[in-house]
Amino acid sequence: MPKAILEFTLPEDLDAFKVAQRGVDYYCIILEVQRLLRDFRKYENSDPKKYKDYFESIQRAVNEAQTEDIS
């Protein structure tokens, strides 16, 4: 079975290290954004407040991912 090892020189590569650690979280956020956008397009004749809710959900998920501290 192939393996991959990522090495980081800390503290210089701390940002890259955090991005690598959060990769799965970022991927999940992208999937959620895709789902919300698909719903947005599907229900474009729906209640405008619902659109606002979709975009607020996207913004909240992205903000949480960016500000979460990994120790």
Secondary structure, 3 states (H helix, E strand, C coil): CCCCCCCCCCCCCHHHHHHHHCHHHHHHHHHHHHHHHHHHHHCCCCCHHHHHHHHHHHHHHHHHHHHCCCC
